[in-house]
Amino acid sequence: MVGLTSYFPSGDEYVTEDALKNLRNYRYRAVDKSFLTKYIYRHYWEWAVTLFPRWMAPNLITLTGLSFEIFDVILVLLIMPDLEGPGPAWLYFAFGIGMWLYSTFDNVDGKQARRTGTSSPLGELFDHGCDALNCTIAGIVEASAFACGISWQTVAIVFFTTMTFFFSTWEEYHTGVLYLGYINGPTEILTFAVLACFASGIWGPAIWHVPASQGLPVIGRLFPGTWELMDALLLITFIAMLFGHCLVCCYNVYSACREQNKSFVATLPQLAQYAVFAGSCYVWLSNSTTIFTNNHLVLFMIIAGTAFGRVVSKIILAHLTEMPFPSYTVQMIPLVVGAVIARIGWFTPSTELFFLVISFLFVVVAYFHWALVVIERFCDFLGINCLTITPQPDIERPEPATA
C-alpha cells in the first residue's frame, strides 16, 4: 500500500495547512437575479426543503441529486447508446424528471445547510464540484433528448455548458460572489432543458430536426436552407451565451479588479486554461479515427468532463482557501497528448480506443484521489463529516442576496 500511495501527491500538495487556515475567513456570497427564482422557484424550494429529514446532510442531498443524472446516463447507454434513437416515450420523461430532481436537490442543499446550522466551505466545494461534473453528464442526457446522435451537435451542447460554468467559476474567484443573472443556466436554461425532454416524449425527438424555416417561422429564413431547427437553436444559444454570460462575467471581473486596484489584463491569461481544454478536444475529435465512426463519443466526453471537473474544482478550492489561481492540472495531459497524436495521424482505431480506455482510468483515479484527499483535509480541519451532520457553529452561511 505504501508503494502504491507513493505514486499519488500528498494531501499537502493538494491543499496546504496554511491554505486551510484561510477557511476561517469563508463567507458565502451570491446574487441571484433570476425571474423564475424570484417569483416561482424560491417558494417551491422553501417547501421542498421541509420534505427532507433534519438528519440528512446537505452534501448527501447534493450527491443524491447527482445520482439522478448519472442514472439517466446509464439509461442512455443501455437503451439509446447512439444518442439518437428514437427511444420509448418514457425515456424522455425520465430524462426530464432526472434533470428536475437534480435541480431541486441542488438548490435545496444550501437551504438544508442553513436549516440545520451545518453550512461550511466544504459544502460550496462539494456542491460546485458536483455541478462541474454534471455539465458533461447533463449535456449527454440533453443531447440524447434532442436526438443529436454521435455528432458535433452533441459536442456543442456539452461544451456550451462547460464554457459557461468555467466563466462563472473564474468570475467568482475574482469577485468573491456567485452571480446568477436574469436568465441563467441553473434556472431558466435548465427549465427549458426539462421542457424539451418532455416535448421529445410527447411529440418525438424528430421535432428538433425539421428545417429551421419550419421550426422558427419568424426568423427561420435567416438561416441557411440546409439547417435544421437544432442547428439554429445551437447558434442562438452560443450567441446568447457569449454576449449574455461570458462578456458579463468579464465585465464583473473588470469591475472587481478596478475596485481592488488590480490589473484586469493580468487575469485574462487565466482563460487560456479553458482554451487549451476546448482546443485539445476539438483537435482530437477532428482527427479521430474511431470516436465518431465507432460510437466512442460518450467515453470521450466522460474523459473530458472529468478533466474539466478537476480544472474548475481546483479554481473553487483556490477561491475558498485564498490560494493563487491554478493554471494547470495533470488531468489535462491525456487530452493534450491525444490531440497531438491524433493530429499527427499516429492513431489507428484500435490504438486510439486503447488510449481512450487508459485515459479514462487515469482521469477517474486522479480525480477521485484528489477529491477524497481534499474532502478529508477539509473535514479534519473544520471538525465535520462530509455526508453526515455534525454541529458546526463557527461558520455561518447567510442567505444569498436576490436584488
Summary of the structure (lengths in Angstrom):
residues: 403
radius of gyration: 21.3
end to end distance: 52.8
largest distance: 66.3
contacts: 1326
relative contact order: 0.15
helix: 72%
strand: 3%
